[in-house]
Amino acid sequence: MTNGSNDVRRIVVIQAGTGQPSSTRLLADRLAGATRDAALERGVDSTVEVIDLRDHAQALAGAVLTGFATGALREALDSVASADAVIAVTPIYQASYSGLFKSFIDVLDEGALRGTPVLMGATAGTARHSLVLEHAMRPLFAYLKAVTVPTAVFAASEDWGAIGGTGDSGASSGLDRRITVAASELADLVAGRAGTRNRTDDFTVPAGFEELLRGA
């Protein structure tokens, strides 16, 4: 089933895996594919753009230092700001999202994710890190005023053992189910988007600090 209109929704994937291949990229691809399929079931066509942050590592360091993003990094930031939905997936290091992932978030334009539906994902070697999605990533996107879907998807090393298989494989079927549920939740938001996001920040200071002091 395809969307009867020409309104194709844009799904942008931010993935911070550093290996080639990486489990982070694998999870990102699985989430993107499942979301696009779920959106199509709802009569909505979509495109998927993947931003590999490893390709922008040096530019990110420069942007953090100078406050300016140029070239391919600038294009990536603009893609995120204009996306109808975002899938954000990071590896977990030292019980938090990676520095590469946070650097990209740090250089996003103010209000870029305000009102944007976001599906969060993370990977790590052990399931002990799974709560990072709730105690680190969800508060981060809440601060950015994004609309996070209820289900976040975490994949530990053991989850990939028999992924996509059938039968009694609890690990693989559990990850499959989480991907399906999260993708469905994001697709619901994508299908219902009206393109009227309010990017105004309620806490934006309208004047410079020195001007405010003079006024006082």
C-alpha positions as CSV (number, residue, x, y, z in Angstrom):
1,M,0.0,0.0,0.0
2,T,1.4,3.4,-0.9
3,N,0.5,6.9,0.0
4,G,-1.9,8.4,-2.4
5,S,-0.3,11.8,-2.2
6,N,3.2,13.0,-3.1
7,D,4.0,13.7,0.6
8,V,6.9,11.4,1.2
9,R,8.1,11.4,4.7
10,R,11.9,11.7,5.5
11,I,13.4,9.4,8.1
12,V,16.9,10.3,9.1
13,V,19.1,7.8,10.9
14,I,21.9,9.0,13.2
15,Q,24.3,6.1,14.0
16,A,27.5,6.4,16.0
17,G,29.0,3.1,15.4
18,T,32.7,3.3,14.6
19,G,33.4,-0.1,13.2
20,Q,32.8,-1.4,9.7
21,P,30.6,-3.4,10.1
22,S,29.3,-2.6,13.6
23,S,26.4,-3.8,15.7
24,T,25.3,-0.2,16.0
25,R,24.9,0.2,12.3
26,L,23.2,-3.2,12.1
27,L,20.6,-2.2,14.7
28,A,20.1,1.2,13.0
29,D,19.4,-0.6,9.6
30,R,17.0,-3.0,11.2
31,L,15.1,-0.2,12.9
32,A,15.0,1.9,9.7
33,G,13.8,-1.0,7.6
34,A,11.1,-1.9,10.1
35,T,9.9,1.7,10.4
36,R,9.7,2.1,6.7
37,D,7.7,-1.1,6.4
38,A,5.4,-0.1,9.2
39,A,4.8,3.3,7.7
40,L,4.0,1.7,4.3
41,E,1.4,-0.4,6.0
42,R,-0.2,2.8,7.2
43,G,-0.3,4.2,3.7
44,V,2.7,6.4,4.1
45,D,5.7,6.3,1.8
46,S,9.1,7.3,3.2
47,T,12.7,7.7,2.4
48,V,15.6,6.8,4.7
49,E,18.9,8.7,5.0
50,V,21.6,7.3,7.2
51,I,24.2,9.6,8.8
52,D,27.3,7.7,9.8
53,L,28.9,9.9,12.4
54,R,32.3,8.2,12.0
55,D,32.5,10.0,8.6
56,H,32.2,13.4,10.4
57,A,34.4,12.8,13.4
58,Q,37.1,15.4,12.4
59,A,34.5,18.0,11.3
60,L,32.7,17.5,14.6
61,A,35.8,18.2,16.6
62,G,36.3,21.4,14.6
63,A,32.7,22.4,15.0
64,V,32.8,21.9,18.8
65,L,35.9,24.1,19.0
66,T,34.8,26.9,16.6
67,G,31.0,26.8,16.9
68,F,30.6,26.5,13.1
69,A,29.8,23.5,11.0
70,T,30.6,23.4,7.3
71,G,30.5,21.1,4.3
72,A,29.1,17.6,4.7
73,L,28.6,18.0,8.4
74,R,26.5,21.1,7.8
75,E,24.4,19.1,5.3
76,A,23.9,16.3,7.9
77,L,22.8,18.8,10.5
78,D,20.3,20.3,8.1
79,S,19.0,16.9,7.2
80,V,18.2,16.2,10.8
81,A,16.6,19.5,11.3
82,S,14.2,18.9,8.3
83,A,13.5,15.3,9.1
84,D,10.0,14.0,9.7
85,A,11.4,11.4,12.1
86,V,14.8,10.5,13.5
87,I,16.3,7.2,14.5
88,A,19.2,7.7,16.9
89,V,21.5,4.7,17.7
90,T,24.7,4.8,19.7
91,P,27.2,2.3,21.2
92,I,27.4,2.5,25.0
93,Y,30.8,3.4,26.5
94,Q,31.4,3.9,30.2
95,A,27.7,3.5,31.0
96,S,26.6,6.3,28.6
97,Y,26.2,7.3,25.0
98,S,29.4,7.7,23.0
99,G,31.4,11.0,22.8
100,L,30.9,11.0,19.0
101,F,27.2,10.8,19.4
102,K,27.1,13.6,22.0
103,S,29.4,15.8,19.9
104,F,26.8,15.6,17.1
105,I,24.0,16.4,19.4
106,D,26.0,19.3,20.8
107,V,26.4,21.0,17.4
108,L,22.8,20.7,16.3
109,D,21.1,24.0,15.7
110,E,18.9,25.2,18.5
111,G,15.4,23.8,18.2
112,A,16.4,21.3,15.5
113,L,14.7,18.4,17.1
114,R,11.8,20.2,18.8
115,G,8.6,18.2,18.1
116,T,10.5,15.6,16.0
117,P,9.5,12.0,16.6
118,V,12.6,10.1,17.7
119,L,13.2,6.3,18.1
120,M,16.2,5.6,20.4
121,G,18.5,2.6,20.1
122,A,21.8,1.5,21.7
123,T,24.2,-1.4,21.6
124,A,26.8,-2.8,24.1
125,G,28.6,-5.9,25.0
126,T,26.4,-6.6,28.0
127,A,22.7,-6.1,28.9
128,R,23.8,-4.4,32.1
129,H,24.0,-1.2,30.1
130,S,20.4,-1.3,28.8
131,L,19.1,1.3,31.3
132,V,21.3,3.9,29.6
133,L,18.4,4.4,27.2
134,E,16.2,5.6,30.0
135,H,18.5,7.4,32.4
136,A,20.7,9.1,29.8
137,M,19.3,9.2,26.3
138,R,15.6,9.8,27.0
139,P,16.4,12.8,29.3
140,L,18.7,14.2,26.6
141,F,16.0,14.1,23.9
142,A,13.4,15.4,26.4
143,Y,15.7,18.5,26.9
144,L,15.8,18.9,23.1
145,K,12.0,18.8,23.1
146,A,11.9,15.8,20.8
147,V,9.0,13.4,20.9
148,T,10.5,10.0,21.9
149,V,8.5,6.8,21.2
150,P,7.7,4.8,24.3
151,T,9.8,1.8,23.3
152,A,13.6,2.2,23.1
153,V,15.6,-0.7,21.7
154,F,18.8,-2.1,23.3
155,A,20.9,-4.9,21.8
156,A,23.6,-6.7,23.6
157,S,26.1,-9.0,22.0
158,E,24.0,-12.1,22.8
159,D,21.0,-10.6,21.0
160,W,22.6,-11.2,17.7
161,G,23.2,-14.9,18.1
162,A,20.2,-16.1,16.2
163,I,18.5,-12.9,15.1
164,G,15.6,-13.3,12.8
165,G,15.2,-17.0,13.7
166,T,12.1,-18.8,14.8
167,G,11.4,-21.2,17.6
168,D,12.3,-20.7,21.2
169,S,15.3,-18.4,20.9
170,G,14.4,-15.9,23.6
171,A,17.2,-13.5,22.7
172,S,16.6,-13.2,19.0
173,S,12.8,-13.2,19.3
174,G,12.9,-10.6,22.1
175,L,15.0,-8.2,20.0
176,D,12.8,-8.8,16.9
177,R,9.7,-7.9,19.0
178,R,11.3,-4.8,20.4
179,I,12.3,-3.6,16.9
180,T,8.8,-4.3,15.6
181,V,7.0,-2.5,18.5
182,A,9.3,0.5,18.4
183,A,9.1,0.8,14.6
184,S,5.3,0.7,14.8
185,E,5.2,3.4,17.4
186,L,7.5,5.6,15.2
187,A,5.4,4.8,12.1
188,D,2.3,5.9,13.9
189,L,3.8,9.3,14.6
190,V,5.2,9.6,11.1
191,A,1.8,8.8,9.6
192,G,0.2,11.5,11.7
193,R,2.7,14.3,11.2
194,A,1.1,17.5,9.9
195,G,4.4,19.4,9.3
196,T,3.5,22.1,11.8
197,R,6.3,21.8,14.4
198,N,6.7,24.8,16.6
199,R,10.4,25.4,16.8
200,T,10.1,28.3,19.3
201,D,12.0,27.7,22.5
202,D,10.0,28.8,25.5
203,F,13.3,29.5,27.3
204,T,15.0,31.5,24.6
205,V,16.5,34.7,26.0
206,P,15.4,37.5,23.6
207,A,18.2,39.9,24.4
208,G,21.9,39.7,25.3
209,F,23.0,39.5,28.9
210,E,24.6,42.9,28.9
211,E,21.5,44.4,27.5
212,L,19.4,42.8,30.2
213,L,21.7,44.2,32.9
214,R,21.4,47.7,31.4
215,G,17.7,47.3,31.5
216,A,17.8,46.4,35.1
